[in-house]
Amino acid sequence: MPTIRVTVPKAAWSTDEKAQIVQTLTGGLNGIAETAGKGTITPYINVHIEETSEGGYAVGGQVVA
């Protein structure tokens, strides 16, 4: 099963916004599969949104606070 993992700052996105993220990422990956002749894979795509607290991730080698 294809799995997409997204890490975001805690409380940065509402539940509705996260649902939009899930729909967009699922649709994008499914579109690639269909273009490649694999058919629809939407029922098999897992999207995991992980929220991290301040200091829980880094960009360009710098911890984001």
Backbone atoms as SQL, in Angstrom:
CREATE TABLE atoms (id INTEGER PRIMARY KEY, chain TEXT, resi INTEGER, resn TEXT, atom TEXT, x REAL, y REAL, z REAL);
INSERT INTO atoms VALUES
  (1, 'A', 1, 'MET', 'N', 0.824, -1.177, 0.000),
  (2, 'A', 1, 'MET', 'CA', 0.000, 0.000, 0.000),
  (3, 'A', 1, 'MET', 'C', 0.874, 1.249, 0.000),
  (4, 'A', 2, 'PRO', 'N', 0.607, 2.179, -0.885),
  (5, 'A', 2, 'PRO', 'CA', 1.355, 3.427, -0.880),
  (6, 'A', 2, 'PRO', 'C', 1.043, 4.227, 0.385),
  (7, 'A', 3, 'THR', 'N', 2.073, 4.800, 0.982),
  (8, 'A', 3, 'THR', 'CA', 1.897, 5.606, 2.189),
  (9, 'A', 3, 'THR', 'C', 2.571, 6.954, 1.995),
  (10, 'A', 4, 'ILE', 'N', 1.849, 8.005, 2.305),
  (11, 'A', 4, 'ILE', 'CA', 2.384, 9.368, 2.261),
  (12, 'A', 4, 'ILE', 'C', 2.451, 9.861, 3.695),
  (13, 'A', 5, 'ARG', 'N', 3.613, 10.332, 4.118),
  (14, 'A', 5, 'ARG', 'CA', 3.773, 10.867, 5.477),
  (15, 'A', 5, 'ARG', 'C', 4.088, 12.358, 5.391),
  (16, 'A', 6, 'VAL', 'N', 3.347, 13.126, 6.176),
  (17, 'A', 6, 'VAL', 'CA', 3.516, 14.574, 6.195),
  (18, 'A', 6, 'VAL', 'C', 3.708, 14.991, 7.644),
  (19, 'A', 7, 'THR', 'N', 4.720, 15.790, 7.918),
  (20, 'A', 7, 'THR', 'CA', 4.954, 16.323, 9.256),
  (21, 'A', 7, 'THR', 'C', 4.711, 17.817, 9.220),
  (22, 'A', 8, 'VAL', 'N', 3.867, 18.287, 10.131),
  (23, 'A', 8, 'VAL', 'CA', 3.512, 19.705, 10.184),
  (24, 'A', 8, 'VAL', 'C', 3.667, 20.207, 11.611),
  (25, 'A', 9, 'PRO', 'N', 3.843, 21.521, 11.789),
  (26, 'A', 9, 'PRO', 'CA', 3.882, 22.067, 13.149),
  (27, 'A', 9, 'PRO', 'C', 2.542, 21.833, 13.849),
  (28, 'A', 10, 'LYS', 'N', 2.602, 21.570, 15.140),
  (29, 'A', 10, 'LYS', 'CA', 1.391, 21.303, 15.915),
  (30, 'A', 10, 'LYS', 'C', 0.412, 22.467, 15.806),
  (31, 'A', 11, 'ALA', 'N', -0.838, 22.153, 15.552),
  (32, 'A', 11, 'ALA', 'CA', -1.946, 23.117, 15.479),
  (33, 'A', 11, 'ALA', 'C', -1.817, 24.115, 14.322),
  (34, 'A', 12, 'ALA', 'N', -0.963, 23.810, 13.345),
  (35, 'A', 12, 'ALA', 'CA', -0.800, 24.723, 12.207),
  (36, 'A', 12, 'ALA', 'C', -1.956, 24.615, 11.223),
  (37, 'A', 13, 'TRP', 'N', -2.623, 23.463, 11.190),
  (38, 'A', 13, 'TRP', 'CA', -3.692, 23.218, 10.233),
  (39, 'A', 13, 'TRP', 'C', -4.937, 22.748, 10.981),
  (40, 'A', 14, 'SER', 'N', -6.088, 23.238, 10.571),
  (41, 'A', 14, 'SER', 'CA', -7.350, 22.791, 11.152),
  (42, 'A', 14, 'SER', 'C', -7.682, 21.391, 10.620),
  (43, 'A', 15, 'THR', 'N', -8.678, 20.767, 11.216),
  (44, 'A', 15, 'THR', 'CA', -9.117, 19.447, 10.744),
  (45, 'A', 15, 'THR', 'C', -9.580, 19.527, 9.298),
  (46, 'A', 16, 'ASP', 'N', -10.319, 20.571, 8.952),
  (47, 'A', 16, 'ASP', 'CA', -10.770, 20.731, 7.558),
  (48, 'A', 16, 'ASP', 'C', -9.596, 20.917, 6.608),
  (49, 'A', 17, 'GLU', 'N', -8.589, 21.682, 7.013),
  (50, 'A', 17, 'GLU', 'CA', -7.411, 21.890, 6.165),
  (51, 'A', 17, 'GLU', 'C', -6.634, 20.593, 5.994),
  (52, 'A', 18, 'LYS', 'N', -6.535, 19.807, 7.054),
  (53, 'A', 18, 'LYS', 'CA', -5.851, 18.511, 6.943),
  (54, 'A', 18, 'LYS', 'C', -6.613, 17.578, 6.000),
  (55, 'A', 19, 'ALA', 'N', -7.929, 17.642, 6.032),
  (56, 'A', 19, 'ALA', 'CA', -8.732, 16.833, 5.104),
  (57, 'A', 19, 'ALA', 'C', -8.453, 17.243, 3.666),
  (58, 'A', 20, 'GLN', 'N', -8.290, 18.539, 3.429),
  (59, 'A', 20, 'GLN', 'CA', -7.954, 19.024, 2.083),
  (60, 'A', 20, 'GLN', 'C', -6.575, 18.538, 1.666),
  (61, 'A', 21, 'ILE', 'N', -5.628, 18.550, 2.596),
  (62, 'A', 21, 'ILE', 'CA', -4.278, 18.052, 2.309),
  (63, 'A', 21, 'ILE', 'C', -4.356, 16.578, 1.906),
  (64, 'A', 22, 'VAL', 'N', -5.100, 15.793, 2.673),
  (65, 'A', 22, 'VAL', 'CA', -5.246, 14.362, 2.392),
  (66, 'A', 22, 'VAL', 'C', -5.852, 14.155, 1.009),
  (67, 'A', 23, 'GLN', 'N', -6.909, 14.874, 0.695),
  (68, 'A', 23, 'GLN', 'CA', -7.565, 14.728, -0.605),
  (69, 'A', 23, 'GLN', 'C', -6.624, 15.095, -1.746),
  (70, 'A', 24, 'THR', 'N', -5.884, 16.195, -1.579),
  (71, 'A', 24, 'THR', 'CA', -4.977, 16.652, -2.638),
  (72, 'A', 24, 'THR', 'C', -3.843, 15.656, -2.864),
  (73, 'A', 25, 'LEU', 'N', -3.219, 15.192, -1.781),
  (74, 'A', 25, 'LEU', 'CA', -2.110, 14.243, -1.917),
  (75, 'A', 25, 'LEU', 'C', -2.594, 12.906, -2.479),
  (76, 'A', 26, 'THR', 'N', -3.737, 12.433, -2.012),
  (77, 'A', 26, 'THR', 'CA', -4.295, 11.183, -2.517),
  (78, 'A', 26, 'THR', 'C', -4.611, 11.304, -4.006),
  (79, 'A', 27, 'GLY', 'N', -5.248, 12.402, -4.391),
  (80, 'A', 27, 'GLY', 'CA', -5.574, 12.610, -5.802),
  (81, 'A', 27, 'GLY', 'C', -4.337, 12.703, -6.675),
  (82, 'A', 28, 'GLY', 'N', -3.306, 13.367, -6.172),
  (83, 'A', 28, 'GLY', 'CA', -2.070, 13.494, -6.945),
  (84, 'A', 28, 'GLY', 'C', -1.387, 12.163, -7.174),
  (85, 'A', 29, 'LEU', 'N', -1.273, 11.374, -6.119),
  (86, 'A', 29, 'LEU', 'CA', -0.628, 10.066, -6.265),
  (87, 'A', 29, 'LEU', 'C', -1.464, 9.149, -7.146),
  (88, 'A', 30, 'ASN', 'N', -2.776, 9.197, -6.985),
  (89, 'A', 30, 'ASN', 'CA', -3.638, 8.374, -7.833),
  (90, 'A', 30, 'ASN', 'C', -3.513, 8.792, -9.295),
  (91, 'A', 31, 'GLY', 'N', -3.405, 10.085, -9.556),
  (92, 'A', 31, 'GLY', 'CA', -3.246, 10.569, -10.927),
  (93, 'A', 31, 'GLY', 'C', -1.984, 10.033, -11.577),
  (94, 'A', 32, 'ILE', 'N', -0.911, 9.979, -10.807),
  (95, 'A', 32, 'ILE', 'CA', 0.343, 9.429, -11.334),
  (96, 'A', 32, 'ILE', 'C', 0.166, 7.946, -11.652),
  (97, 'A', 33, 'ALA', 'N', -0.495, 7.225, -10.757),
  (98, 'A', 33, 'ALA', 'CA', -0.725, 5.788, -10.992),
  (99, 'A', 33, 'ALA', 'C', -1.564, 5.576, -12.241),
  (100, 'A', 34, 'GLU', 'N', -2.601, 6.380, -12.415),
  (101, 'A', 34, 'GLU', 'CA', -3.449, 6.222, -13.601),
  (102, 'A', 34, 'GLU', 'C', -2.673, 6.539, -14.879),
  (103, 'A', 35, 'THR', 'N', -1.856, 7.590, -14.844),
  (104, 'A', 35, 'THR', 'CA', -1.036, 7.954, -16.008),
  (105, 'A', 35, 'THR', 'C', -0.067, 6.827, -16.365),
  (106, 'A', 36, 'ALA', 'N', 0.415, 6.132, -15.351),
  (107, 'A', 36, 'ALA', 'CA', 1.358, 5.030, -15.569),
  (108, 'A', 36, 'ALA', 'C', 0.646, 3.732, -15.947),
  (109, 'A', 37, 'GLY', 'N', -0.688, 3.787, -16.098),
  (110, 'A', 37, 'GLY', 'CA', -1.422, 2.605, -16.495),
  (111, 'A', 37, 'GLY', 'C', -1.717, 1.626, -15.373),
  (112, 'A', 38, 'LYS', 'N', -1.609, 2.070, -14.140),
  (113, 'A', 38, 'LYS', 'CA', -1.832, 1.190, -12.989),
  (114, 'A', 38, 'LYS', 'C', -3.286, 1.163, -12.544),
  (115, 'A', 39, 'GLY', 'N', -4.116, 2.024, -13.125),
  (116, 'A', 39, 'GLY', 'CA', -5.509, 2.102, -12.707),
  (117, 'A', 39, 'GLY', 'C', -5.665, 2.930, -11.446),
  (118, 'A', 40, 'THR', 'N', -6.854, 2.894, -10.892),
  (119, 'A', 40, 'THR', 'CA', -7.148, 3.656, -9.680),
  (120, 'A', 40, 'THR', 'C', -6.618, 2.931, -8.455),
  (121, 'A', 41, 'ILE', 'N', -5.818, 3.637, -7.646),
  (122, 'A', 41, 'ILE', 'CA', -5.277, 3.057, -6.422),
  (123, 'A', 41, 'ILE', 'C', -5.766, 3.802, -5.179),
  (124, 'A', 42, 'THR', 'N', -6.710, 4.713, -5.356),
  (125, 'A', 42, 'THR', 'CA', -7.190, 5.527, -4.242),
  (126, 'A', 42, 'THR', 'C', -7.540, 4.714, -2.998),
  (127, 'A', 43, 'PRO', 'N', -8.237, 3.587, -3.110),
  (128, 'A', 43, 'PRO', 'CA', -8.600, 2.851, -1.897),
  (129, 'A', 43, 'PRO', 'C', -7.404, 2.321, -1.101),
  (130, 'A', 44, 'TYR', 'N', -6.235, 2.311, -1.712),
  (131, 'A', 44, 'TYR', 'CA', -5.062, 1.734, -1.068),
  (132, 'A', 44, 'TYR', 'C', -4.061, 2.769, -0.557),
  (133, 'A', 45, 'ILE', 'N', -4.321, 4.040, -0.807),
  (134, 'A', 45, 'ILE', 'CA', -3.383, 5.096, -0.422),
  (135, 'A', 45, 'ILE', 'C', -3.628, 5.505, 1.032),
  (136, 'A', 46, 'ASN', 'N', -2.574, 5.459, 1.827),
  (137, 'A', 46, 'ASN', 'CA', -2.618, 5.900, 3.224),
  (138, 'A', 46, 'ASN', 'C', -1.894, 7.231, 3.340),
  (139, 'A', 47, 'VAL', 'N', -2.502, 8.179, 4.021),
  (140, 'A', 47, 'VAL', 'CA', -1.861, 9.461, 4.297),
  (141, 'A', 47, 'VAL', 'C', -1.811, 9.631, 5.807),
  (142, 'A', 48, 'HIS', 'N', -0.614, 9.848, 6.326),
  (143, 'A', 48, 'HIS', 'CA', -0.413, 10.046, 7.760),
  (144, 'A', 48, 'HIS', 'C', 0.072, 11.476, 7.974),
  (145, 'A', 49, 'ILE', 'N', -0.677, 12.239, 8.755),
  (146, 'A', 49, 'ILE', 'CA', -0.258, 13.593, 9.103),
  (147, 'A', 49, 'ILE', 'C', 0.199, 13.562, 10.551),
  (148, 'A', 50, 'GLU', 'N', 1.473, 13.859, 10.748),
  (149, 'A', 50, 'GLU', 'CA', 2.054, 13.877, 12.084),
  (150, 'A', 50, 'GLU', 'C', 2.291, 15.324, 12.490),
  (151, 'A', 51, 'GLU', 'N', 1.841, 15.681, 13.675),
  (152, 'A', 51, 'GLU', 'CA', 2.086, 17.026, 14.180),
  (153, 'A', 51, 'GLU', 'C', 3.270, 16.982, 15.139),
  (154, 'A', 52, 'THR', 'N', 4.140, 17.949, 15.029),
  (155, 'A', 52, 'THR', 'CA', 5.310, 18.011, 15.884),
  (156, 'A', 52, 'THR', 'C', 5.318, 19.322, 16.653),
  (157, 'A', 53, 'SER', 'N', 5.825, 19.281, 17.851),
  (158, 'A', 53, 'SER', 'CA', 5.886, 20.488, 18.673),
  (159, 'A', 53, 'SER', 'C', 7.036, 21.386, 18.229),
  (160, 'A', 54, 'GLU', 'N', 7.079, 22.592, 18.778),
  (161, 'A', 54, 'GLU', 'CA', 8.183, 23.509, 18.451),
  (162, 'A', 54, 'GLU', 'C', 9.505, 22.814, 18.751),
  (163, 'A', 55, 'GLY', 'N', 10.463, 23.006, 17.869),
  (164, 'A', 55, 'GLY', 'CA', 11.757, 22.382, 18.032),
  (165, 'A', 55, 'GLY', 'C', 11.778, 20.928, 17.605),
  (166, 'A', 56, 'GLY', 'N', 10.671, 20.434, 17.079),
  (167, 'A', 56, 'GLY', 'CA', 10.561, 19.035, 16.712),
  (168, 'A', 56, 'GLY', 'C', 10.982, 18.729, 15.290),
  (169, 'A', 57, 'TYR', 'N', 11.417, 19.751, 14.544),
  (170, 'A', 57, 'TYR', 'CA', 11.866, 19.507, 13.181),
  (171, 'A', 57, 'TYR', 'C', 12.853, 20.590, 12.777),
  (172, 'A', 58, 'ALA', 'N', 13.546, 20.357, 11.672),
  (173, 'A', 58, 'ALA', 'CA', 14.575, 21.282, 11.214),
  (174, 'A', 58, 'ALA', 'C', 14.445, 21.475, 9.712),
  (175, 'A', 59, 'VAL', 'N', 14.859, 22.643, 9.244),
  (176, 'A', 59, 'VAL', 'CA', 14.905, 22.964, 7.827),
  (177, 'A', 59, 'VAL', 'C', 16.292, 23.512, 7.536),
  (178, 'A', 60, 'GLY', 'N', 16.949, 22.954, 6.550),
  (179, 'A', 60, 'GLY', 'CA', 18.280, 23.437, 6.187),
  (180, 'A', 60, 'GLY', 'C', 19.287, 23.329, 7.309),
  (181, 'A', 61, 'GLY', 'N', 19.131, 22.322, 8.172),
  (182, 'A', 61, 'GLY', 'CA', 20.055, 22.124, 9.274),
  (183, 'A', 61, 'GLY', 'C', 19.780, 22.994, 10.486),
  (184, 'A', 62, 'GLN', 'N', 18.718, 23.776, 10.439),
  (185, 'A', 62, 'GLN', 'CA', 18.377, 24.666, 11.561),
  (186, 'A', 62, 'GLN', 'C', 17.060, 24.217, 12.191),
  (187, 'A', 63, 'VAL', 'N', 17.059, 24.033, 13.503),
  (188, 'A', 63, 'VAL', 'CA', 15.838, 23.643, 14.208),
  (189, 'A', 63, 'VAL', 'C', 14.855, 24.799, 14.139),
  (190, 'A', 64, 'VAL', 'N', 13.617, 24.478, 13.795),
  (191, 'A', 64, 'VAL', 'CA', 12.566, 25.480, 13.720),
  (192, 'A', 64, 'VAL', 'C', 11.907, 25.571, 15.097),
  (193, 'A', 65, 'ALA', 'N', 11.900, 26.763, 15.627),
  (194, 'A', 65, 'ALA', 'CA', 11.328, 26.976, 16.972),
  (195, 'A', 65, 'ALA', 'C', 10.023, 27.718, 16.891);
